[in-house]
């Protein structure tokens, strides 16, 4: 397995800046970071070419109108890699992780409806050769997702400068079909330019720029700057399945938002009713986190902690064994609805 050199401070600063404002212009980014715009652009090109970082866009929809599910899958050890490949090929299965628990795999599944999940996706999972069984829990409310996770290497002042570059949405708008043609390009590259899309679509740059401006202002897309976890300084993923008193979910989520390691928080169905995902420095941090949760969230019951051994697919992108991005998954990310887990 290829091992990538650690990212430089300049690399990390650029990634953090683009986590805040994924489509900020290179002139503005360079001004905040104190580098020449062409240097910032060249650095980003290298990072994306290496799969160390990438920007994607997801369809943003009403969380009440979609179904987000966590499915723990048991499968035979022999041929497990083939099971992982088969599950990663399903667009609705946006994340596939191998775990150190009684679940061999943990899937995050996003569908347009519960009927789609139960009628099409679960039978497809059951039909994969090597799958022995599965357990499903549904997300009833999403409190935090990975798009809000930050490296926190920039000073507070620079973070504020980058935040000022985030364009405000004008609100929901009806977009003609021609405008929606831009979405697959932005799913593959969240910084795709109007000129590049115009060449691919056979349209004039001016036309695509107008369409792009309208798409960006509509709020139909959520942009997200991701990075290889192995290069983040937080190489360990742990997911906790816990119980929180029903009336305390919002308070628990507010407490968790103050912890910088948090990638995902949601209320769920099942034996546990709340799940938390964090990126950690090491497995030794798991116990420290559990103590923090017990001390700060009244009534919490920690039922299970699951450490992920590897991630084959994360929020629609296929990953290499070292965690770098190989590219968008099958059928692209344009079929996605809303960014979900960490």
Secondary structure as UniProt FT lines:
FT   HELIX           9..20
FT   TURN            22..23
FT   HELIX           26..33
FT   HELIX           37..50
FT   STRAND          53..59
FT   HELIX           63..65
FT   STRAND          67..75
FT   TURN            78..79
FT   HELIX           80..88
FT   TURN            91..92
FT   STRAND          93..99
FT   STRAND          105..111
FT   HELIX           114..116
FT   HELIX           117..121
FT   HELIX           122..126
FT   TURN            129..130
FT   STRAND          131..144
FT   HELIX           146..148
FT   HELIX           156..163
FT   TURN            164..165
FT   HELIX           177..180
FT   TURN            181..182
FT   HELIX           183..188
FT   TURN            190..191
FT   HELIX           194..201
FT   HELIX           205..218
FT   STRAND          221..227
FT   HELIX           229..231
FT   TURN            232..233
FT   STRAND          236..243
FT   HELIX           246..248
FT   HELIX           249..257
FT   TURN            260..261
FT   STRAND          262..268
FT   STRAND          274..280
FT   TURN            283..284
FT   HELIX           285..296
FT   TURN            298..299
FT   STRAND          301..314
FT   TURN            315..316
FT   STRAND          317..319
FT   TURN            321..322
FT   STRAND          325..328
FT   TURN            330..331
FT   TURN            334..335
//
